[in-house]
């Protein structure tokens, strides 16, 4: 379970950094000129968080439930990591706008 919390925190940090920080503002603008669909992806931390969760869960072979077949377990783990990350991003968003 602790691995899931660490992965969700990393997912939230990456998604929030890419979608909200000025560091990636130029990248978001560049993507927006090329693709409306990808622009939506790089400006929404909830959307991007799912893809980051996929990469991290697969890379770290995280399985929350230990179910068989493992593909189903990976899918559930990705959704849980993305959901927890979205909550963390929402909290960061509120704190970011309060400053």
N, C-alpha and C positions, 0 to 999 in steps of 0.2 A: 504493500500500500504506500509506503514511503517513496518508492520509485515513481509512482503515479503522481504524487504531490510535487516531487521535484520536476518531473516532465511537464506537468501543467504550469508550474511557475516559469520554466524555461520557455514554454510555448507562449505564455502571456507576455513575457518580456520581449521576445522576438516579434510577435504580432503587433504589440503596442509600439515598439520602436519603429518598425517599418511603416505602420499606418498613421502614426500621430506625430512623430518627431520631425523637427526641421532638418535634421541630418539627411533624411530620405525624401525631403520635399521635391528636390530636383528629379529624383528617380520617379516619384509618383507623377509628376508633370510629364516626364518623358514617356512613361507608359500610357498616360491618358491621351497623348497625341496619336498613339499607335493602335490602341484597342480599348474600346469602351468596356468590354467584359473584364479585361485584365485590370483596367483602372478601378473598377468596382472592387476587385479582389485586393488590390494594394491600398485601398482607402477604408476597408472594413476589417477591424480586428477580429470580429467574429468569423468572417469568411476565411481570412488568411489563417486564423488559428487552427481551423480544421486541417489545412494542408500542412502546416507546421507540425501538428500533432501526428499526422500520418508519418511524416519523415522521422520524427523522434521516436515514436512507438516502434516503428520497424527497425530503426537503427539500434535501439537499445533492447529490442526483443522483449518489451514489456507486455505482460499478460496479467490482467487483473483477476480473472475468474478461474483460470486453469481448466477451461472447457475444451471439449473435443468436438468438432475439428477446430484447429487453432485459428483458422481464418475468421470464424465467427467470433472467437475470443478477441482477436486483434481488432475487429470492427467495433466491438463493444468498448474495448479499452480506448480506442481512438476517440469515440464519442464522449466517454467520461473525461478524458484528458482535455478535450476541446471545450467541454461544458465548464469544467472547473477553471480553465484558462479564461473563458469568456467572463466569468464572474470576477476574476482577478483584474481583467482589463477594464471592466465596468467600474470597479473601485478605483483603479488608477486614473481613469478618465474623469471621474468626479473630483478626485484630488488634484489632477492636473489643471482642471478648469477653475478650481477654487483658489489657485495661487495667482 
